[in-house]
Amino acid sequence: MFRTVVAFSVALVLAVAGASPPARAGQSLPPQPRVHPAGIPSDAVMFSPCVATMGEHWAALRNWPLGPIYGTYRGKPVFTEIMVSQKQMQRGFSYDNIRALPGYHIDHVNVEFEPHGHPGFPVPHYDIHAYYVSAAQEANICPNGAPDEALKARQ
């Protein structure tokens, strides 16, 4: 599930593709950390700041929007994510590559349906997060980060 900040950033990533200036004035990728998080593929860039319960989002532009996308918090990986359209899921869908990064293991998986999609992937789809941390740890990621707008809508 992508939050408002992530959705905004997705549009920016698509506009930035290859480090060219963003299409709209005032929009750009967030500042990139000086140190690339250990374990995150070297071609991935951070495209969202810290999002509550998720962390920062990283992806290689060539893999956008379907993934894999990686989440980090305090410089450490916390999840791998893929997005699957509702049509793909209805036709039958297999994905052999959702696995933990080397040195991590999957603790739990969250599957969230996005009935209206979001910027960057505006069709009905599922966001599938494979978390490397416990659900209790997940709940405490980025407590002061961008709010989880999708969860607010479900409450």
C-alpha positions as protocol buffer text, in pm:
chain_id: "A"
residue {
  index: 1
  type: MET
  ca { x: 0 y: 0 z: 0 }
}
residue {
  index: 2
  type: PHE
  ca { x: 142 y: 331 z: -98 }
}
residue {
  index: 3
  type: ARG
  ca { x: 69 y: 634 z: 105 }
}
residue {
  index: 4
  type: THR
  ca { x: 11 y: 987 z: -18 }
}
residue {
  index: 5
  type: VAL
  ca { x: 379 y: 1076 z: -2 }
}
residue {
  index: 6
  type: VAL
  ca { x: 476 y: 758 z: -182 }
}
residue {
  index: 7
  type: ALA
  ca { x: 213 y: 813 z: -450 }
}
residue {
  index: 8
  type: PHE
  ca { x: 340 y: 1167 z: -503 }
}
residue {
  index: 9
  type: SER
  ca { x: 695 y: 1037 z: -523 }
}
residue {
  index: 10
  type: VAL
  ca { x: 595 y: 771 z: -775 }
}
residue {
  index: 11
  type: ALA
  ca { x: 485 y: 1037 z: -1019 }
}
residue {
  index: 12
  type: LEU
  ca { x: 817 y: 1209 z: -962 }
}
residue {
  index: 13
  type: VAL
  ca { x: 1016 y: 894 z: -1028 }
}
residue {
  index: 14
  type: LEU
  ca { x: 837 y: 847 z: -1358 }
}
residue {
  index: 15
  type: ALA
  ca { x: 911 y: 1208 z: -1449 }
}
residue {
  index: 16
  type: VAL
  ca { x: 1272 y: 1189 z: -1335 }
}
residue {
  index: 17
  type: ALA
  ca { x: 1361 y: 861 z: -1514 }
}
residue {
  index: 18
  type: GLY
  ca { x: 1733 y: 885 z: -1556 }
}
residue {
  index: 19
  type: ALA
  ca { x: 1802 y: 1191 z: -1338 }
}
residue {
  index: 20
  type: SER
  ca { x: 1658 y: 1444 z: -1580 }
}
residue {
  index: 21
  type: PRO
  ca { x: 1479 y: 1739 z: -1420 }
}
residue {
  index: 22
  type: PRO
  ca { x: 1122 y: 1670 z: -1308 }
}
residue {
  index: 23
  type: ALA
  ca { x: 841 y: 1773 z: -1537 }
}
residue {
  index: 24
  type: ARG
  ca { x: 683 y: 2014 z: -1288 }
}
residue {
  index: 25
  type: ALA
  ca { x: 857 y: 2295 z: -1105 }
}
residue {
  index: 26
  type: GLY
  ca { x: 930 y: 2226 z: -741 }
}
residue {
  index: 27
  type: GLN
  ca { x: 915 y: 1846 z: -772 }
}
residue {
  index: 28
  type: SER
  ca { x: 1211 y: 1617 z: -731 }
}
residue {
  index: 29
  type: LEU
  ca { x: 1322 y: 1297 z: -568 }
}
residue {
  index: 30
  type: PRO
  ca { x: 1390 y: 1334 z: -198 }
}
residue {
  index: 31
  type: PRO
  ca { x: 1752 y: 1394 z: -105 }
}
residue {
  index: 32
  type: GLN
  ca { x: 1940 y: 1069 z: -138 }
}
residue {
  index: 33
  type: PRO
  ca { x: 2123 y: 946 z: 172 }
}
residue {
  index: 34
  type: ARG
  ca { x: 2501 y: 966 z: 161 }
}
residue {
  index: 35
  type: VAL
  ca { x: 2521 y: 598 z: 245 }
}
residue {
  index: 36
  type: HIS
  ca { x: 2327 y: 348 z: 36 }
}
residue {
  index: 37
  type: PRO
  ca { x: 2156 y: 100 z: 275 }
}
residue {
  index: 38
  type: ALA
  ca { x: 2340 y: -231 z: 297 }
}
residue {
  index: 39
  type: GLY
  ca { x: 2160 y: -502 z: 103 }
}
residue {
  index: 40
  type: ILE
  ca { x: 1953 y: -270 z: -118 }
}
residue {
  index: 41
  type: PRO
  ca { x: 2050 y: -322 z: -485 }
}
residue {
  index: 42
  type: SER
  ca { x: 2302 y: -61 z: -599 }
}
residue {
  index: 43
  type: ASP
  ca { x: 2082 y: 59 z: -886 }
}
residue {
  index: 44
  type: ALA
  ca { x: 1790 y: 141 z: -654 }
}
residue {
  index: 45
  type: VAL
  ca { x: 1711 y: 501 z: -566 }
}
residue {
  index: 46
  type: MET
  ca { x: 1507 y: 627 z: -274 }
}
residue {
  index: 47
  type: PHE
  ca { x: 1179 y: 766 z: -404 }
}
residue {
  index: 48
  type: SER
  ca { x: 994 y: 834 z: -80 }
}
residue {
  index: 49
  type: PRO
  ca { x: 1091 y: 967 z: 256 }
}
residue {
  index: 50
  type: CYS
  ca { x: 993 y: 773 z: 564 }
}
residue {
  index: 51
  type: VAL
  ca { x: 629 y: 659 z: 558 }
}
residue {
  index: 52
  type: ALA
  ca { x: 462 y: 556 z: 884 }
}
residue {
  index: 53
  type: THR
  ca { x: 461 y: 175 z: 933 }
}
residue {
  index: 54
  type: MET
  ca { x: 668 y: 124 z: 616 }
}
residue {
  index: 55
  type: GLY
  ca { x: 988 y: 329 z: 593 }
}
residue {
  index: 56
  type: GLU
  ca { x: 1164 y: 474 z: 291 }
}
residue {
  index: 57
  type: HIS
  ca { x: 1088 y: 319 z: -48 }
}
residue {
  index: 58
  type: TRP
  ca { x: 1367 y: 221 z: -289 }
}
residue {
  index: 59
  type: ALA
  ca { x: 1348 y: 79 z: -640 }
}
residue {
  index: 60
  type: ALA
  ca { x: 1545 y: 51 z: -959 }
}
residue {
  index: 61
  type: LEU
  ca { x: 1372 y: 269 z: -1217 }
}
residue {
  index: 62
  type: ARG
  ca { x: 1368 y: -22 z: -1465 }
}
residue {
  index: 63
  type: ASN
  ca { x: 1155 y: -223 z: -1218 }
}
residue {
  index: 64
  type: TRP
  ca { x: 896 y: 47 z: -1160 }
}
residue {
  index: 65
  type: PRO
  ca { x: 607 y: 16 z: -1090 }
}
residue {
  index: 66
  type: LEU
  ca { x: 569 y: -359 z: -1038 }
}
residue {
  index: 67
  type: GLY
  ca { x: 878 y: -415 z: -828 }
}
residue {
  index: 68
  type: PRO
  ca { x: 1055 y: -539 z: -650 }
}
residue {
  index: 69
  type: ILE
  ca { x: 1046 y: -231 z: -430 }
}
residue {
  index: 70
  type: TYR
  ca { x: 1237 y: -227 z: -104 }
}
residue {
  index: 71
  type: GLY
  ca { x: 1161 y: -55 z: 225 }
}
residue {
  index: 72
  type: THR
  ca { x: 1424 y: 64 z: 470 }
}
residue {
  index: 73
  type: TYR
  ca { x: 1417 y: 213 z: 817 }
}
residue {
  index: 74
  type: ARG
  ca { x: 1719 y: 352 z: 998 }
}
residue {
  index: 75
  type: GLY
  ca { x: 1940 y: 229 z: 714 }
}
residue {
  index: 76
  type: LYS
  ca { x: 1823 y: -134 z: 726 }
}
residue {
  index: 77
  type: PRO
  ca { x: 1591 y: -322 z: 489 }
}
residue {
  index: 78
  type: VAL
  ca { x: 1245 y: -397 z: 634 }
}
residue {
  index: 79
  type: PHE
  ca { x: 1046 y: -531 z: 336 }
}
residue {
  index: 80
  type: THR
  ca { x: 1030 y: -633 z: -28 }
}
residue {
  index: 81
  type: GLU
  ca { x: 719 y: -532 z: -222 }
}
residue {
  index: 82
  type: ILE
  ca { x: 555 y: -613 z: -554 }
}
residue {
  index: 83
  type: MET
  ca { x: 236 y: -477 z: -706 }
}
residue {
  index: 84
  type: VAL
  ca { x: -5 y: -697 z: -901 }
}
residue {
  index: 85
  type: SER
  ca { x: -302 y: -566 z: -1101 }
}
residue {
  index: 86
  type: GLN
  ca { x: -644 y: -704 z: -1025 }
}
residue {
  index: 87
  type: LYS
  ca { x: -663 y: -831 z: -1385 }
}
residue {
  index: 88
  type: GLN
  ca { x: -333 y: -1018 z: -1346 }
}
residue {
  index: 89
  type: MET
  ca { x: -458 y: -1176 z: -1024 }
}
residue {
  index: 90
  type: GLN
  ca { x: -787 y: -1281 z: -1188 }
}
residue {
  index: 91
  type: ARG
  ca { x: -606 y: -1441 z: -1484 }
}
residue {
  index: 92
  type: GLY
  ca { x: -376 y: -1630 z: -1253 }
}
residue {
  index: 93
  type: PHE
  ca { x: -51 y: -1491 z: -1128 }
}
residue {
  index: 94
  type: SER
  ca { x: 283 y: -1637 z: -1026 }
}
residue {
  index: 95
  type: TYR
  ca { x: 585 y: -1446 z: -901 }
}
residue {
  index: 96
  type: ASP
  ca { x: 892 y: -1643 z: -808 }
}
residue {
  index: 97
  type: ASN
  ca { x: 1110 y: -1352 z: -702 }
}
residue {
  index: 98
  type: ILE
  ca { x: 950 y: -1215 z: -386 }
}
residue {
  index: 99
  type: ARG
  ca { x: 1207 y: -1320 z: -135 }
}
residue {
  index: 100
  type: ALA
  ca { x: 1407 y: -1166 z: 141 }
}
residue {
  index: 101
  type: LEU
  ca { x: 1725 y: -985 z: 58 }
}
residue {
  index: 102
  type: PRO
  ca { x: 2040 y: -1184 z: 144 }
}
residue {
  index: 103
  type: GLY
  ca { x: 2089 y: -1199 z: 520 }
}
residue {
  index: 104
  type: TYR
  ca { x: 1719 y: -1140 z: 599 }
}
residue {
  index: 105
  type: HIS
  ca { x: 1414 y: -1363 z: 630 }
}
residue {
  index: 106
  type: ILE
  ca { x: 1045 y: -1295 z: 576 }
}
residue {
  index: 107
  type: ASP
  ca { x: 853 y: -1265 z: 902 }
}
residue {
  index: 108
  type: HIS
  ca { x: 507 y: -1194 z: 758 }
}
residue {
  index: 109
  type: VAL
  ca { x: 333 y: -1081 z: 440 }
}
residue {
  index: 110
  type: ASN
  ca { x: 69 y: -807 z: 406 }
}
residue {
  index: 111
  type: VAL
  ca { x: -157 y: -800 z: 100 }
}
residue {
  index: 112
  type: GLU
  ca { x: -350 y: -476 z: 53 }
}
residue {
  index: 113
  type: PHE
  ca { x: -606 y: -416 z: -221 }
}
residue {
  index: 114
  type: GLU
  ca { x: -595 y: -70 z: -379 }
}
residue {
  index: 115
  type: PRO
  ca { x: -939 y: -54 z: -551 }
}
residue {
  index: 116
  type: HIS
  ca { x: -865 y: 278 z: -723 }
}
residue {
  index: 117
  type: GLY
  ca { x: -492 y: 230 z: -767 }
}
residue {
  index: 118
  type: HIS
  ca { x: -263 y: 524 z: -694 }
}
residue {
  index: 119
  type: PRO
  ca { x: -39 y: 755 z: -895 }
}
residue {
  index: 120
  type: GLY
  ca { x: 225 y: 550 z: -1072 }
}
residue {
  index: 121
  type: PHE
  ca { x: -1 y: 244 z: -1090 }
}
residue {
  index: 122
  type: PRO
  ca { x: -352 y: 388 z: -1133 }
}
residue {
  index: 123
  type: VAL
  ca { x: -538 y: 60 z: -1189 }
}
residue {
  index: 124
  type: PRO
  ca { x: -702 y: -158 z: -924 }
}
residue {
  index: 125
  type: HIS
  ca { x: -422 y: -367 z: -780 }
}
residue {
  index: 126
  type: TYR
  ca { x: -271 y: -545 z: -482 }
}
residue {
  index: 127
  type: ASP
  ca { x: 33 y: -421 z: -294 }
}
residue {
  index: 128
  type: ILE
  ca { x: 217 y: -722 z: -149 }
}
residue {
  index: 129
  type: HIS
  ca { x: 471 y: -647 z: 124 }
}
residue {
  index: 130
  type: ALA
  ca { x: 696 y: -924 z: 256 }
}
residue {
  index: 131
  type: TYR
  ca { x: 825 y: -785 z: 588 }
}
residue {
  index: 132
  type: TYR
  ca { x: 1155 y: -885 z: 745 }
}
residue {
  index: 133
  type: VAL
  ca { x: 1049 y: -744 z: 1084 }
}
residue {
  index: 134
  type: SER
  ca { x: 771 y: -849 z: 1319 }
}
residue {
  index: 135
  type: ALA
  ca { x: 425 y: -690 z: 1299 }
}
residue {
  index: 136
  type: ALA
  ca { x: 499 y: -512 z: 1629 }
}
residue {
  index: 137
  type: GLN
  ca { x: 820 y: -366 z: 1482 }
}
residue {
  index: 138
  type: GLU
  ca { x: 638 y: -274 z: 1161 }
}
residue {
  index: 139
  type: ALA
  ca { x: 382 y: -74 z: 1363 }
}
residue {
  index: 140
  type: ASN
  ca { x: 665 y: 138 z: 1506 }
}
residue {
  index: 141
  type: ILE
  ca { x: 845 y: 222 z: 1181 }
}
residue {
  index: 142
  type: CYS
  ca { x: 866 y: 597 z: 1120 }
}
residue {
  index: 143
  type: PRO
  ca { x: 622 y: 700 z: 1393 }
}
residue {
  index: 144
  type: ASN
  ca { x: 659 y: 1063 z: 1282 }
}
residue {
  index: 145
  type: GLY
  ca { x: 664 y: 982 z: 911 }
}
residue {
  index: 146
  type: ALA
  ca { x: 401 y: 1050 z: 651 }
}
residue {
  index: 147
  type: PRO
  ca { x: 70 y: 902 z: 763 }
}
residue {
  index: 148
  type: ASP
  ca { x: -75 y: 585 z: 619 }
}
residue {
  index: 149
  type: GLU
  ca { x: -364 y: 739 z: 424 }
}
residue {
  index: 150
  type: ALA
  ca { x: -481 y: 402 z: 293 }
}
residue {
  index: 151
  type: LEU
  ca { x: -527 y: 265 z: 646 }
}
residue {
  index: 152
  type: LYS
  ca { x: -717 y: 578 z: 751 }
}
residue {
  index: 153
  type: ALA
  ca { x: -965 y: 511 z: 471 }
}
residue {
  index: 154
  type: ARG
  ca { x: -1022 y: 155 z: 597 }
}
residue {
  index: 155
  type: GLN
  ca { x: -1085 y: 245 z: 962 }
}
